[in-house]
Amino acid sequence: MEIGINSNIDVLNDFNNQMNEIITQYDKIPPMTNKLIRSKNNFIKNIKELLKDVKNLRSLLYKSLIELNDSDK
């Protein structure tokens, strides 16, 4: 069980890194029109919201891991 939780945490960490890289790359795109600016900003906002959810999920997994370790004692 502990290995499964750790592997899920690793997956979330990798996902988090990939999304941050996407944000970095999107920030480098020079917008051409106001519509593209809004689109880019909305996209980045959505990814940041998703990353908050990933952070919460990762936190829950860490808590599960701690509880699992405590129950083994």
Number of C-alpha atoms within 10 A of each C-alpha: 9 13 9 11 16 15 12 15 20 13 13 17 15 12 14 19 13 12 17 16 12 14 18 12 10 15 13 9 11 10 14 8 9 9 10 13 14 12 13 18 15 12 14 19 13 12 17 16 12 14 18 13 12 17 16 12 15 20 13 13 18 15 12 15 18 13 11 14 11 9 8 7 5
